[in-house]
Amino acid sequence: MDPIASLAGANPAADAGSSGEEAFLQELGRAEAKFGGGYVGVNYFITKWQCEALDQSPEVRRRILNKLEQAGRVEVYLAEDGSKALRRK
C-alpha cells in the first residue's frame, strides 16, 4: 500500500482542494434536509454520516470542515442543547 495515500485516507481525491470541499457542502445540504430543521451535529456528520461522495475517515472530514469554516462557507455553532452543530452559510 502506498504510505502517502494511506495518510490521506481511503479516498485521497475527496480531500483534494475544492472537489472535496464541494462534496462536503453537498452532503451537508443533504444532511440538513434530512434532519428537517437543518440541525446537523458536528460529531455525527464527521464520524457517522454515510455517503460515497466523502472519504469515510473522520480526520479527512475534519480537515475539510476546518478549511470550509476558515473560508466562511460553513458555520459551527452551539445548539440549544449545548452540542456543536454545523450549517452552510
Secondary structure, 3 states (H helix, E strand, C coil): CCHHHHHHCCCHHHHCHHHHHHHHHHHHHHHHHHCCCCCEEHHHHHHCCCCCCCCCCHHHHHHHHHHHHHCCCEEEEECCCCCEEEEEC
